[in-house]
C-alpha cells in the first residue's frame, strides 16, 4: 500500500504526481509534500494558491502556508506577499530556525535573505477578476469569497469547476513516515491581514507520527474554531478510520457554526482529508462538490468526497 499521497481538489492530481515521483523513488514524505504542492503554487490557473491566487480586498495577494512532519517539526508562514512558493519558505523555517511561524514583512525579509526572489503574483486574469469584483461588489468584502461563490452553483457546476481551492496534502512514505502541507491565497477579497486555517497547526493541517495526518480546505474560520485537523488525528488515534475521523470533524464544524450567533448559516464548504501511517485514507466535507486526489499503488485517482449536509438528522443529533 505505501507509499501513498492524498491532496485536496482536482488540482491535487498534478500535485500528487510530483509527490509520488519522489515517494516511489524512496524519497521521504516531507520532500514529497513540499514539492507536491509547489506544482499548484506555480500554476496560474489555480486561483486559490500561489502565483495567480486571487487578491484581498485591497488588491494584494497574501499567501499562507504550513508544513509538518512525523517528528512534529513545523514551519508556517502567514500573510506573506510576493513570494511564489511560501511552502518552501515554511520548510526553511522548519529546517533552519528555532521558530515555527513567521508573518508578513518578517517572513518576506527572511525569504529574501535566503535566496528567494520577489515576484508579482497577480496575473492578468486575477487582476481582471479583482477589478470585476470591485465594480460588482455590493456586500462587504468579508461576506464574499470563493466558497460562497462556488456554493451558489449547482452540484454539477461545482464538480466541473477546476479553479478552486486551497491545496492540502498528506503523504506516507515507504518507511511509514507521514508529513502534511497546506498552501493558499485564502479567501478571495478577504480583509487585508485576514488569516485562515491553512497556516495554523492543528487547523489547516496536523501530523502525529504514531498515527497519521490530516489537512483541510474551505472556509478557514469554520475550521479554526473546530481545530479540525488535530481533531481528526486524535480520532484516528482512538481507532476511527480516516473517513470516520473526517466525518467527526465535519460534524464538529457544523455544530460550532450553529452555536455561533454571527455565522449561523450552512452556506459554506469545509472539506477534510486524512491518511494514517498504514496508508489508509479518507475524506469528508460539509457540502457536496468536494473532491480529493489519491495516488497509491501507481495509480492517481480523483474521488468525490462524502458530505454531511442533506443528512437531515444530523442537525438535531449534534
Ligand atoms: C482559507 N481554507 O484561507 C482557506 C481557503 C480555502 O476554499 O481553502 N478556500 O480559509
Boltz pocket constraint, residues with backbone or C-beta under 6 A from the ligand:
constraints:
  - pocket:
      binder: B
      contacts: [[A, 48], [A, 146], [A, 147], [A, 165], [A, 166], [A, 184], [A, 185], [A, 186], [A, 187], [A, 195], [A, 196], [A, 197], [A, 198], [A, 216], [A, 217], [A, 218], [A, 219], [A, 220], [A, 221], [A, 269]]
      max_distance: 6.0
